[in-house]
Amino acid sequence: MFWVGLIDSAGSIQCNHWRKKSLQYRIVIDMHIDNLSMLKIIENHLGGSVRCSKNNSCVWVVDHQRQIWELFKIFDRYPPLTTRVQSQIAFFKECTQRKDVEWYLQNRDCKYNQRKGFAKQICAKDIKLLQHFPIWLSGFVTGEGCFSVRTASKDKNVTTQATKSFSIGQKHDAYLIKAIRDFFGGVNKVRSLKDNIYLWEVYRRDVLKSIICHCKRFPLLGKKATQLEDFIKDL
């Protein structure tokens, strides 16, 4: 369930072609090198392999189709909650059924055309009440959440009160960010930014404590867990 949230935030289901002769498939989670130990945990539990690059990134990859279908069984039980991943899954299934490179080349730029339909399906139920939502949320926060600590003065000799906030955003799926806000007890508006990005940012102490309480019950992993430890000091 945590893994599904991480896929929704930092992962992708990819269909590519090899020299326009055959199709290749893979599931990928691409993150900063600071999250290497977390991706290794995923590798140990779900298979695949972790590869590191020179640009301080590490990638967990599953590229065997049989193994991908096994992981899709997790999606069947705990569905992804973003229209992006739902669209990628639908396109993957269509490609594997057709096995047609020409069809893939003609339709790869249209894979997200059904976003509105997927949004309606996802919102048919109150997603906050889904069995897997709390643990999913910790995975999603691990990939998309941001714990910020700001000080008013840059002078190290001047003591100022730190301002703490939590923010989380998503492209296209306003319903998801609103559900996260409501789950944590937030009341402020979800902001609509350019390029269809929706962002929720909160400074209220009681809401921040609600977020921290959730993350203690359903722990974050990777670099975000370390950031949270620093964030909760003196809150």
Secondary structure, DSSP 8 states (H G I E B T S, - for coil): -HHHHHHHHHEEEEEEEETTTEEEEEEEEEEEGGGHHHHHHHHHHH--EEEE-TTSEEEEEE--HHHHHHHHHHHHHS---SHHHHHHHHHHHHHHHH--HHHHHHHGGGTTTTHHHHHHHHTTS-GGGSTTHHHHHHHHHHHH-EEEEE-S---TTS----EEEEEEEEES-HHHHHHHHHHTT--S--EEEGGGEEEEEE--HHHHHHHHHHHHHS---THHHHHHHHHTTT-
